[in-house]
Amino acid sequence: ILEEVRYGNRPYFLFRGAVCAMQTTKDHLNVFLYEGGTAPDPHGIITGGHGNATARTIAFREGESIPVDPLVSMLRTIVANNRAGGWRRLKAAQAGR
């Protein structure tokens, strides 16, 4: 995964497409998961974006522990989906196109 700073100050993490990006706010760190909607979330760590087609967010607040294993699992799924051509190609394959 390659880290690239975009828009002057935001770290983006890329592997054959966007994997995630991070942005800080006054009270939390927001991790924006590209293709997050295609990754299972059995631990319920996603905090926003449930209405989006693919993107999801996770907000981490000071003092909270980061659920490393579930987060790494989601990132690995997103990377695997990018390797397979991304969500559009996967969706088309599921539809039999």
Contacts in CASP RR format, 6 or more apart in sequence:
PFRMAT RR
TARGET T0000
AUTHOR 0000-0000-0000
METHOD contacts of the structure
MODEL  1
ILEEVRYGNRPYFLFRGAVCAMQTTKDHLNVFLYEGGTAPDPHGIITGGH
GNATARTIAFREGESIPVDPLVSMLRTIVANNRAGGWRRLKAAQAGR
1 13 0 8 1.000
1 14 0 8 1.000
1 15 0 8 1.000
1 19 0 8 1.000
1 75 0 8 1.000
1 79 0 8 1.000
2 13 0 8 1.000
2 14 0 8 1.000
2 15 0 8 1.000
3 11 0 8 1.000
3 12 0 8 1.000
3 13 0 8 1.000
3 14 0 8 1.000
4 11 0 8 1.000
4 12 0 8 1.000
4 13 0 8 1.000
4 14 0 8 1.000
5 11 0 8 1.000
5 12 0 8 1.000
6 12 0 8 1.000
6 21 0 8 1.000
10 21 0 8 1.000
10 22 0 8 1.000
10 23 0 8 1.000
11 21 0 8 1.000
11 22 0 8 1.000
12 18 0 8 1.000
12 20 0 8 1.000
12 21 0 8 1.000
13 19 0 8 1.000
13 20 0 8 1.000
13 21 0 8 1.000
15 79 0 8 1.000
15 82 0 8 1.000
15 83 0 8 1.000
16 79 0 8 1.000
16 82 0 8 1.000
16 83 0 8 1.000
16 85 0 8 1.000
17 34 0 8 1.000
17 82 0 8 1.000
17 86 0 8 1.000
18 34 0 8 1.000
18 35 0 8 1.000
19 33 0 8 1.000
19 34 0 8 1.000
19 35 0 8 1.000
19 75 0 8 1.000
19 78 0 8 1.000
19 79 0 8 1.000
19 82 0 8 1.000
20 31 0 8 1.000
20 32 0 8 1.000
20 33 0 8 1.000
20 34 0 8 1.000
20 75 0 8 1.000
20 78 0 8 1.000
21 31 0 8 1.000
21 32 0 8 1.000
21 34 0 8 1.000
22 29 0 8 1.000
22 30 0 8 1.000
22 31 0 8 1.000
22 32 0 8 1.000
23 29 0 8 1.000
23 30 0 8 1.000
23 32 0 8 1.000
24 30 0 8 1.000
27 61 0 8 1.000
27 62 0 8 1.000
28 59 0 8 1.000
28 60 0 8 1.000
28 61 0 8 1.000
28 62 0 8 1.000
29 59 0 8 1.000
29 60 0 8 1.000
29 61 0 8 1.000
30 57 0 8 1.000
30 58 0 8 1.000
30 59 0 8 1.000
30 60 0 8 1.000
31 57 0 8 1.000
31 58 0 8 1.000
31 59 0 8 1.000
31 60 0 8 1.000
31 71 0 8 1.000
32 55 0 8 1.000
32 56 0 8 1.000
32 57 0 8 1.000
33 39 0 8 1.000
33 46 0 8 1.000
33 55 0 8 1.000
33 56 0 8 1.000
33 57 0 8 1.000
33 58 0 8 1.000
33 74 0 8 1.000
33 75 0 8 1.000
33 78 0 8 1.000
34 54 0 8 1.000
34 55 0 8 1.000
34 78 0 8 1.000
35 54 0 8 1.000
35 55 0 8 1.000
35 78 0 8 1.000
35 81 0 8 1.000
35 82 0 8 1.000
35 86 0 8 1.000
35 87 0 8 1.000
36 46 0 8 1.000
36 54 0 8 1.000
36 55 0 8 1.000
36 56 0 8 1.000
36 74 0 8 1.000
36 77 0 8 1.000
36 78 0 8 1.000
37 46 0 8 1.000
37 52 0 8 1.000
37 53 0 8 1.000
37 54 0 8 1.000
37 55 0 8 1.000
37 56 0 8 1.000
38 54 0 8 1.000
38 77 0 8 1.000
38 78 0 8 1.000
38 81 0 8 1.000
38 87 0 8 1.000
38 90 0 8 1.000
39 56 0 8 1.000
39 73 0 8 1.000
39 74 0 8 1.000
39 77 0 8 1.000
39 78 0 8 1.000
39 81 0 8 1.000
40 73 0 8 1.000
40 74 0 8 1.000
40 77 0 8 1.000
41 56 0 8 1.000
41 70 0 8 1.000
41 74 0 8 1.000
42 70 0 8 1.000
43 67 0 8 1.000
43 70 0 8 1.000
44 70 0 8 1.000
45 58 0 8 1.000
45 67 0 8 1.000
45 70 0 8 1.000
45 71 0 8 1.000
45 74 0 8 1.000
46 56 0 8 1.000
46 57 0 8 1.000
46 58 0 8 1.000
47 57 0 8 1.000
47 58 0 8 1.000
47 59 0 8 1.000
48 56 0 8 1.000
48 57 0 8 1.000
48 58 0 8 1.000
48 59 0 8 1.000
49 55 0 8 1.000
49 56 0 8 1.000
49 57 0 8 1.000
50 56 0 8 1.000
54 87 0 8 1.000
58 71 0 8 1.000
60 66 0 8 1.000
81 87 0 8 1.000
81 90 0 8 1.000
84 90 0 8 1.000
END
